[in-house]
Amino acid sequence: MKVDVVVLGAGIVGTSIALHLQKRGRSTLLIDRRAPGEETSFGNAGLIQREGVYPYGFPHDFGALLRYALNHTIDAHYHLSALPRLAPFLFRYWMHSRPNQHEAIARLYAPLIEHCLTEHMVLAEEADATALIRHKGWIKVFRSEAIMRAEVKDAEEVNRDFGVNFEVLDPKRIAEMEPYITASLVGGLHWTDPASVSDPHALTMAYVGLFERLGGQVAMGDARTLEEASPGWRVRTEHGVVEAGTAVVALGAWADIVSKPLGYHLPLAVKRGYHMHYRPEGHAVLNHPTLDFERGYFLAPMSRGIRLTTGAEFANRDDPKTPVQLARAEPVARSLFPLGERLDPEPWMGVRPCTPDMMPIIGPAPRHKNLWFGIGHAHHGLTLGPVTGRLLAEMITGERTIVDPRPYRLDRF
């Protein structure tokens, strides 16, 4: 079997890359070890974060660092056994998160974020999946005046510098928007420009369906078998050996299974995260995805129920699940919103691939011809999938690119 391009990894990023290549007339095979969208893309907060020009940084204030060191918070948890291996990455992450550096990174990151929603809507309309996307924004709620003032000040700077819109909410306005939120709150912040997705896995599958209707093919395969084969690449799939002129690595946290044998030591680490769905009690309805900012958990209305998601767990990628953050978050979440029984047999866990400078790697492999990377999107895989797909497809086909790709190249490290 021969194709123009093989894309390794069928999450939202890999699917979007394959779809954009197929739209440009390149015969494309999308392969994964599982069915599309069943790894990290399956579970997330479902946000398309148009406001997310500042990628999630490492805290620098002493109070937050002390809380995290005690390892009792909802928004962060670490495995002590993993720290020696993670320490070099965490130090570089901390350095890039310094205020001046973080601001410089945001200006490089903003062009991708600027196009995140418009690029999703192009694909969603073509895939007949716009019903899955809700244009209501999302809400942060606050329990203390000082923290709310600081967050509103930050939002004002984002609005001034990047044109992202928000509304400050007093308790009365929160009650109007979310009548079933019962916790004692001082106010909130409503980011009005972002969108949310009622079923992220269904959206990925809708994009896969469009890809197949355009002639693209999907197969299960082993990315570890990728090898050079003049004049391109070869990989083994369930249908046998496939040869392709071009290969794209979109394996997220598993990119190292391909990159290391080829001599690339990617600066990737992982943040693991968990979710659980709940039935709302009685007739309770959650109208907007809602972040309990000071407690560090997120509630999102999904087609399956109310999804409770946790922050970051710093652990080795393949360690067993340790959903302690869900256990800590659940009673606090129940005091905010009337959650009923759990709907999932066990907590779901996903693995976010993260770079120390918080920006994805999008571009060519420096030492191999016709090998490309689209990885490292951390918390913004769903947000940036379609714009990454378009950017990388434009680079591969030699078109004028939607944004300047230079800040995201692998050789920046």
ABEGO torsion letter per residue (X at the ends): XBBABBBBEABAAAAAAAAAAAAAGBBBBBBBABBBGABAAABBAGBBBAAAABBBBBBABAAAAAAAAAGABAABBBBAAAAAAAAAAAAAAAAAABAAAAAAAAAAAAAAAAAAAAAAAAAAAAAGAAAABBBAEBBBBBABAAAAAAAAAAAAAAAAAAGBBBBBBBAAAAAAABAABABBBAEBBBBAABBBBABAAAAAAAAAAAAAAAGBBBBBBBAAABBBBOABBBBBBAAEBBBBABBBBAAEAAAAAAAAAAGBBBBBBBBBBBBBBBBBBEABBBABBBBBAAAGBBBBBBAAEBBBBBBBBBBBAABBBBAAAAAAAAAAAAAABBBBBBABABBBBBBBBBBAAGBBBBEBBAABBGBBBBBGAEAAAAAAAAAAAAAAAAAAAGBBBABBAAAABAAAX
